[in-house]
Amino acid sequence: MKKIISLTLITTLSLGLVACTSNNQKDANASDATALSSMRIINGHLEDSTTDDKYRTTYEVFVYSFCDSDGDRVGDINGLISKLDYIDELGCNGIWLMPVMPSPSYHKYDITDYKNIDSAYGTLDDFSNLVNECHDRGIDLYIDFVMNHTSSQHPWFKEAVEYLSSLEEGQDIDYEACKYVQYYNFITEPKNGYAPVPGTDNRFYYECRFVSEMPDVNLDSAAVMDEYKDIAKFWYDLGVDGYRMDAVTSYYTEDTQASINVLSEFAEYVHGLDPNLYIVTEAWTAADTYDRYLESGVDSTFEFEFSQAEGYIAKALNTGKASTYAKHLDPSVKGLRAYNEAAIPAPFYTNHDTARTGGYYTGEFATQKAKMGWAMSLTMTGNSFLYYGEELGMRGSGDDENKRQAFLWCDDTNAKGMATALKATKNIDNRLGSLKQQQDDGDSIYNFVKEVIRIRNSSPVISHGEAVFVEEASTDSCCVVEKEYQDKKMWLLYNVGAESQTIDLSKIKGEATIYGAALTNYSVLSIEDDAISVPGYSLVIIE
């Protein structure tokens, strides 16, 4: 049997799929047309087969920089609502919002009122509308849940400080006189990670492991835990579908088990409200530690070892060693499920705290590597997370402000909807262009990522399947990963090098057909006899 798909020949039959260009642009954009047209033909048979469970494709949104609806250049909830169709069409069926509660900071991780919306973002009515609009589209909505600390402007902390500053020298604390004193960790001697309580002449100090504006709460207090349970129920009653738990490794400094115990109490309460509520934790540490947080009964913990420029994905692409990625897939899931057999992996590549992938790669194949990184991340098993703007190859590193810049709806920063209030601390060269530019460019990272998500959503084998590295069938730069779910198998072939690779199908199965592909170049993709040729920096799936 011989099956050959020639991308160049296919393109001549399908240029109508690509937006019209001027005569002067046609030659320059010929390769763009090739990529978009050929991918659509290869994947044209695929249909959306997403399951209505917690294995989703989730889009992380920083509301402040996403879309502005009222002209103040600060993104807001109504702006986000206006772009839900964009997120839906991209293929994402989950949204994680960075904090939206009132806060004195732009990032809003220091909260002053856990049961409200920051006025810059809108109102609780706007939020309720957002929930409804998401659910109408089949999109789950998760909110950031900050349980490690509050703002120093929170009424709990302000009342505690006012009480402590009223005490005379040597006077003991009366916890009944001010219950909020027990909400934080106050001591009477200076210590690393603590700051002086204002107005007490250095007689009292409070724990603040991040910055002084973020006092750590006392999670040993039953009253504090009751507050957070009540807060979780408040947002559940508004319709949210889950919580992203911020900074869980900081609940108790250098005491992982104590942090897990608190998380366990919270998870038991939340799942008691509704077992379908999703909980994912941010435990920024090594896998042998973040795996342990699944012991608490939460659904997921972010898989940091695959993320960022130092993670397995980027290492594989920068070295051309495909096994660097593939050999960790199965052990990573087994590591999670050793602590919770129902654990759902939560792969991600970047988030609001990391440098964007647009700057991870240099040289001739930088763009192809950037695309391929997302093919590797988004086809991992679990609830896969995509940070806003990464589908455009946006750039940003260094200071946090640089990583959280305005989504590039168009090139005109003064255009309606552009949420440009947050200023970067250095010039950012977003060389791959805005959404408006990329939508009409068949070779764009946007169209590539969108196609990968479409492939992911086409089969639960890809999103749910157990992944095993088939080392004997792989080459140095092209790994074969077998995925199986509900007695159905697929094989995902990831080429992390520039040269086409030939894979011997006899080492995988008998007769094979191409299920789908995400390609970054214009080589011939073919199955001939017992071999398949996989183009450089491409993903091919066979069944």
Disulfide bonds with the S-S distance in Angstrom:
none
